[in-house]
């Protein structure tokens, strides 16, 4: 076991080893989740075939499993796409109504 930095005042402990370890564990967990999702997708397709004995039902299960796997494996793309849409939506200007506008509770507004 390593000794603490207090035992040797000339020894400097950096967080690089901890960050490298955390990055490695994150990659291992991501790989594990993707592997489990692949197995679950295969099981879902096989169960769809077993229950329906239909080519269409099995094809739909396969396409849905493929979409879920694509979403899991491309989380970075999804995060960037959602972030850019939120940024684009926040640039919309807001119009303020002054004067005798009805209250927001629905007074005076009727949907027909």
PyMOL CGO cylinders between C-alpha atoms (Angstrom):
from pymol import cmd
from pymol.cgo import CYLINDER

trace = [
    CYLINDER, 0.00, 0.00, 0.00, 1.23, 3.50, -0.80, 0.3, 1, 1, 1, 1, 1, 1,
    CYLINDER, 1.23, 3.50, -0.80, 2.09, 5.83, 2.02, 0.3, 1, 1, 1, 1, 1, 1,
    CYLINDER, 2.09, 5.83, 2.02, 0.42, 9.20, 2.31, 0.3, 1, 1, 1, 1, 1, 1,
    CYLINDER, 0.42, 9.20, 2.31, 2.16, 12.43, 1.30, 0.3, 1, 1, 1, 1, 1, 1,
    CYLINDER, 2.16, 12.43, 1.30, 2.38, 13.40, 4.98, 0.3, 1, 1, 1, 1, 1, 1,
    CYLINDER, 2.38, 13.40, 4.98, 4.92, 10.61, 5.50, 0.3, 1, 1, 1, 1, 1, 1,
    CYLINDER, 4.92, 10.61, 5.50, 7.30, 12.20, 2.98, 0.3, 1, 1, 1, 1, 1, 1,
    CYLINDER, 7.30, 12.20, 2.98, 7.04, 16.02, 2.73, 0.3, 1, 1, 1, 1, 1, 1,
    CYLINDER, 7.04, 16.02, 2.73, 8.99, 16.04, -0.57, 0.3, 1, 1, 1, 1, 1, 1,
    CYLINDER, 8.99, 16.04, -0.57, 6.41, 13.79, -2.25, 0.3, 1, 1, 1, 1, 1, 1,
    CYLINDER, 6.41, 13.79, -2.25, 3.57, 15.49, -4.15, 0.3, 1, 1, 1, 1, 1, 1,
    CYLINDER, 3.57, 15.49, -4.15, 0.35, 13.57, -4.79, 0.3, 1, 1, 1, 1, 1, 1,
    CYLINDER, 0.35, 13.57, -4.79, -1.43, 14.60, -7.98, 0.3, 1, 1, 1, 1, 1, 1,
    CYLINDER, -1.43, 14.60, -7.98, -5.01, 13.96, -8.92, 0.3, 1, 1, 1, 1, 1, 1,
    CYLINDER, -5.01, 13.96, -8.92, -3.95, 12.66, -12.33, 0.3, 1, 1, 1, 1, 1, 1,
    CYLINDER, -3.95, 12.66, -12.33, -3.98, 9.06, -11.20, 0.3, 1, 1, 1, 1, 1, 1,
    CYLINDER, -3.98, 9.06, -11.20, -7.46, 9.44, -9.75, 0.3, 1, 1, 1, 1, 1, 1,
    CYLINDER, -7.46, 9.44, -9.75, -8.76, 11.12, -12.90, 0.3, 1, 1, 1, 1, 1, 1,
    CYLINDER, -8.76, 11.12, -12.90, -7.20, 8.43, -15.09, 0.3, 1, 1, 1, 1, 1, 1,
    CYLINDER, -7.20, 8.43, -15.09, -8.79, 5.74, -12.91, 0.3, 1, 1, 1, 1, 1, 1,
    CYLINDER, -8.79, 5.74, -12.91, -12.19, 7.48, -13.02, 0.3, 1, 1, 1, 1, 1, 1,
    CYLINDER, -12.19, 7.48, -13.02, -11.99, 7.85, -16.80, 0.3, 1, 1, 1, 1, 1, 1,
    CYLINDER, -11.99, 7.85, -16.80, -11.11, 4.17, -17.19, 0.3, 1, 1, 1, 1, 1, 1,
    CYLINDER, -11.11, 4.17, -17.19, -14.00, 3.12, -14.92, 0.3, 1, 1, 1, 1, 1, 1,
    CYLINDER, -14.00, 3.12, -14.92, -16.40, 5.38, -16.81, 0.3, 1, 1, 1, 1, 1, 1,
    CYLINDER, -16.40, 5.38, -16.81, -15.38, 3.77, -20.09, 0.3, 1, 1, 1, 1, 1, 1,
    CYLINDER, -15.38, 3.77, -20.09, -15.77, 0.30, -18.56, 0.3, 1, 1, 1, 1, 1, 1,
    CYLINDER, -15.77, 0.30, -18.56, -19.26, 1.14, -17.28, 0.3, 1, 1, 1, 1, 1, 1,
    CYLINDER, -19.26, 1.14, -17.28, -20.23, 2.57, -20.68, 0.3, 1, 1, 1, 1, 1, 1,
    CYLINDER, -20.23, 2.57, -20.68, -19.02, -0.61, -22.38, 0.3, 1, 1, 1, 1, 1, 1,
    CYLINDER, -19.02, -0.61, -22.38, -20.91, -2.75, -19.87, 0.3, 1, 1, 1, 1, 1, 1,
    CYLINDER, -20.91, -2.75, -19.87, -24.14, -0.81, -20.39, 0.3, 1, 1, 1, 1, 1, 1,
    CYLINDER, -24.14, -0.81, -20.39, -23.81, -1.08, -24.16, 0.3, 1, 1, 1, 1, 1, 1,
    CYLINDER, -23.81, -1.08, -24.16, -23.14, -4.82, -23.90, 0.3, 1, 1, 1, 1, 1, 1,
    CYLINDER, -23.14, -4.82, -23.90, -26.16, -5.34, -21.65, 0.3, 1, 1, 1, 1, 1, 1,
    CYLINDER, -26.16, -5.34, -21.65, -28.31, -3.29, -24.04, 0.3, 1, 1, 1, 1, 1, 1,
    CYLINDER, -28.31, -3.29, -24.04, -27.18, -5.44, -26.98, 0.3, 1, 1, 1, 1, 1, 1,
    CYLINDER, -27.18, -5.44, -26.98, -28.08, -8.63, -25.11, 0.3, 1, 1, 1, 1, 1, 1,
    CYLINDER, -28.08, -8.63, -25.11, -31.45, -7.15, -24.11, 0.3, 1, 1, 1, 1, 1, 1,
    CYLINDER, -31.45, -7.15, -24.11, -32.11, -6.15, -27.73, 0.3, 1, 1, 1, 1, 1, 1,
    CYLINDER, -32.11, -6.15, -27.73, -31.37, -9.67, -28.94, 0.3, 1, 1, 1, 1, 1, 1,
    CYLINDER, -31.37, -9.67, -28.94, -33.63, -11.13, -26.26, 0.3, 1, 1, 1, 1, 1, 1,
    CYLINDER, -33.63, -11.13, -26.26, -36.41, -8.67, -27.19, 0.3, 1, 1, 1, 1, 1, 1,
    CYLINDER, -36.41, -8.67, -27.19, -36.21, -9.63, -30.86, 0.3, 1, 1, 1, 1, 1, 1,
    CYLINDER, -36.21, -9.63, -30.86, -36.22, -13.35, -30.04, 0.3, 1, 1, 1, 1, 1, 1,
    CYLINDER, -36.22, -13.35, -30.04, -39.17, -12.92, -27.67, 0.3, 1, 1, 1, 1, 1, 1,
    CYLINDER, -39.17, -12.92, -27.67, -41.06, -10.98, -30.33, 0.3, 1, 1, 1, 1, 1, 1,
    CYLINDER, -41.06, -10.98, -30.33, -40.52, -13.86, -32.75, 0.3, 1, 1, 1, 1, 1, 1,
    CYLINDER, -40.52, -13.86, -32.75, -41.47, -16.43, -30.12, 0.3, 1, 1, 1, 1, 1, 1,
    CYLINDER, -41.47, -16.43, -30.12, -44.71, -14.68, -29.13, 0.3, 1, 1, 1, 1, 1, 1,
    CYLINDER, -44.71, -14.68, -29.13, -45.94, -13.48, -32.51, 0.3, 1, 1, 1, 1, 1, 1,
    CYLINDER, -45.94, -13.48, -32.51, -44.34, -15.82, -35.06, 0.3, 1, 1, 1, 1, 1, 1,
    CYLINDER, -44.34, -15.82, -35.06, -44.71, -12.83, -37.33, 0.3, 1, 1, 1, 1, 1, 1,
    CYLINDER, -44.71, -12.83, -37.33, -42.08, -11.34, -39.57, 0.3, 1, 1, 1, 1, 1, 1,
    CYLINDER, -42.08, -11.34, -39.57, -43.55, -7.84, -39.18, 0.3, 1, 1, 1, 1, 1, 1,
    CYLINDER, -43.55, -7.84, -39.18, -43.58, -7.97, -35.37, 0.3, 1, 1, 1, 1, 1, 1,
    CYLINDER, -43.58, -7.97, -35.37, -40.03, -9.27, -35.31, 0.3, 1, 1, 1, 1, 1, 1,
    CYLINDER, -40.03, -9.27, -35.31, -38.91, -6.58, -37.75, 0.3, 1, 1, 1, 1, 1, 1,
    CYLINDER, -38.91, -6.58, -37.75, -40.51, -3.86, -35.60, 0.3, 1, 1, 1, 1, 1, 1,
    CYLINDER, -40.51, -3.86, -35.60, -38.79, -5.25, -32.49, 0.3, 1, 1, 1, 1, 1, 1,
    CYLINDER, -38.79, -5.25, -32.49, -35.48, -5.30, -34.38, 0.3, 1, 1, 1, 1, 1, 1,
    CYLINDER, -35.48, -5.30, -34.38, -35.86, -1.70, -35.56, 0.3, 1, 1, 1, 1, 1, 1,
    CYLINDER, -35.86, -1.70, -35.56, -36.79, -0.50, -32.06, 0.3, 1, 1, 1, 1, 1, 1,
    CYLINDER, -36.79, -0.50, -32.06, -33.83, -2.36, -30.55, 0.3, 1, 1, 1, 1, 1, 1,
    CYLINDER, -33.83, -2.36, -30.55, -31.54, -0.82, -33.18, 0.3, 1, 1, 1, 1, 1, 1,
    CYLINDER, -31.54, -0.82, -33.18, -32.85, 2.68, -32.38, 0.3, 1, 1, 1, 1, 1, 1,
    CYLINDER, -32.85, 2.68, -32.38, -32.29, 2.19, -28.65, 0.3, 1, 1, 1, 1, 1, 1,
    CYLINDER, -32.29, 2.19, -28.65, -28.77, 0.87, -29.25, 0.3, 1, 1, 1, 1, 1, 1,
    CYLINDER, -28.77, 0.87, -29.25, -28.00, 3.80, -31.56, 0.3, 1, 1, 1, 1, 1, 1,
    CYLINDER, -28.00, 3.80, -31.56, -29.25, 6.22, -28.92, 0.3, 1, 1, 1, 1, 1, 1,
    CYLINDER, -29.25, 6.22, -28.92, -27.15, 4.61, -26.20, 0.3, 1, 1, 1, 1, 1, 1,
    CYLINDER, -27.15, 4.61, -26.20, -24.00, 4.49, -28.28, 0.3, 1, 1, 1, 1, 1, 1,
    CYLINDER, -24.00, 4.49, -28.28, -24.41, 8.09, -29.51, 0.3, 1, 1, 1, 1, 1, 1,
    CYLINDER, -24.41, 8.09, -29.51, -25.22, 9.90, -26.29, 0.3, 1, 1, 1, 1, 1, 1,
    CYLINDER, -25.22, 9.90, -26.29, -22.65, 12.60, -27.07, 0.3, 1, 1, 1, 1, 1, 1,
    CYLINDER, -22.65, 12.60, -27.07, -24.36, 13.39, -30.40, 0.3, 1, 1, 1, 1, 1, 1,
    CYLINDER, -24.36, 13.39, -30.40, -27.76, 13.49, -28.70, 0.3, 1, 1, 1, 1, 1, 1,
    CYLINDER, -27.76, 13.49, -28.70, -26.43, 15.77, -25.94, 0.3, 1, 1, 1, 1, 1, 1,
    CYLINDER, -26.43, 15.77, -25.94, -24.96, 18.19, -28.49, 0.3, 1, 1, 1, 1, 1, 1,
    CYLINDER, -24.96, 18.19, -28.49, -28.12, 18.17, -30.59, 0.3, 1, 1, 1, 1, 1, 1,
    CYLINDER, -28.12, 18.17, -30.59, -30.37, 18.86, -27.60, 0.3, 1, 1, 1, 1, 1, 1,
    CYLINDER, -30.37, 18.86, -27.60, -28.03, 21.60, -26.38, 0.3, 1, 1, 1, 1, 1, 1,
    CYLINDER, -28.03, 21.60, -26.38, -28.04, 23.33, -29.76, 0.3, 1, 1, 1, 1, 1, 1,
    CYLINDER, -28.04, 23.33, -29.76, -31.84, 23.18, -29.97, 0.3, 1, 1, 1, 1, 1, 1,
    CYLINDER, -31.84, 23.18, -29.97, -32.16, 24.71, -26.51, 0.3, 1, 1, 1, 1, 1, 1,
    CYLINDER, -32.16, 24.71, -26.51, -29.73, 27.48, -27.49, 0.3, 1, 1, 1, 1, 1, 1,
    CYLINDER, -29.73, 27.48, -27.49, -31.67, 28.15, -30.71, 0.3, 1, 1, 1, 1, 1, 1,
    CYLINDER, -31.67, 28.15, -30.71, -34.99, 28.23, -28.87, 0.3, 1, 1, 1, 1, 1, 1,
    CYLINDER, -34.99, 28.23, -28.87, -33.69, 30.67, -26.28, 0.3, 1, 1, 1, 1, 1, 1,
    CYLINDER, -33.69, 30.67, -26.28, -32.94, 33.27, -28.96, 0.3, 1, 1, 1, 1, 1, 1,
    CYLINDER, -32.94, 33.27, -28.96, -36.66, 33.75, -29.70, 0.3, 1, 1, 1, 1, 1, 1,
    CYLINDER, -36.66, 33.75, -29.70, -37.85, 37.22, -28.80, 0.3, 1, 1, 1, 1, 1, 1,
    CYLINDER, -37.85, 37.22, -28.80, -40.68, 37.69, -26.31, 0.3, 1, 1, 1, 1, 1, 1,
    CYLINDER, -40.68, 37.69, -26.31, -43.50, 40.13, -26.96, 0.3, 1, 1, 1, 1, 1, 1,
    CYLINDER, -43.50, 40.13, -26.96, -44.95, 41.89, -23.92, 0.3, 1, 1, 1, 1, 1, 1,
    CYLINDER, -44.95, 41.89, -23.92, -48.54, 43.12, -24.14, 0.3, 1, 1, 1, 1, 1, 1,
    CYLINDER, -48.54, 43.12, -24.14, -49.32, 46.39, -22.40, 0.3, 1, 1, 1, 1, 1, 1,
    CYLINDER, -49.32, 46.39, -22.40, -52.70, 47.84, -21.68, 0.3, 1, 1, 1, 1, 1, 1,
    CYLINDER, -52.70, 47.84, -21.68, -55.93, 46.11, -20.76, 0.3, 1, 1, 1, 1, 1, 1,
    CYLINDER, -55.93, 46.11, -20.76, -54.95, 42.53, -21.42, 0.3, 1, 1, 1, 1, 1, 1,
    CYLINDER, -54.95, 42.53, -21.42, -57.06, 39.78, -19.79, 0.3, 1, 1, 1, 1, 1, 1,
    CYLINDER, -57.06, 39.78, -19.79, -55.60, 37.85, -16.86, 0.3, 1, 1, 1, 1, 1, 1,
    CYLINDER, -55.60, 37.85, -16.86, -53.61, 34.70, -17.52, 0.3, 1, 1, 1, 1, 1, 1,
    CYLINDER, -53.61, 34.70, -17.52, -56.15, 32.55, -15.66, 0.3, 1, 1, 1, 1, 1, 1,
    CYLINDER, -56.15, 32.55, -15.66, -58.32, 32.47, -18.74, 0.3, 1, 1, 1, 1, 1, 1,
    CYLINDER, -58.32, 32.47, -18.74, -60.58, 35.45, -18.06, 0.3, 1, 1, 1, 1, 1, 1,
    CYLINDER, -60.58, 35.45, -18.06, -61.94, 36.78, -21.29, 0.3, 1, 1, 1, 1, 1, 1,
    CYLINDER, -61.94, 36.78, -21.29, -60.29, 34.10, -23.44, 0.3, 1, 1, 1, 1, 1, 1,
    CYLINDER, -60.29, 34.10, -23.44, -62.40, 31.53, -25.17, 0.3, 1, 1, 1, 1, 1, 1,
    CYLINDER, -62.40, 31.53, -25.17, -61.18, 28.78, -27.42, 0.3, 1, 1, 1, 1, 1, 1,
    CYLINDER, -61.18, 28.78, -27.42, -63.58, 28.00, -30.23, 0.3, 1, 1, 1, 1, 1, 1,
]
cmd.load_cgo(trace, "trace")
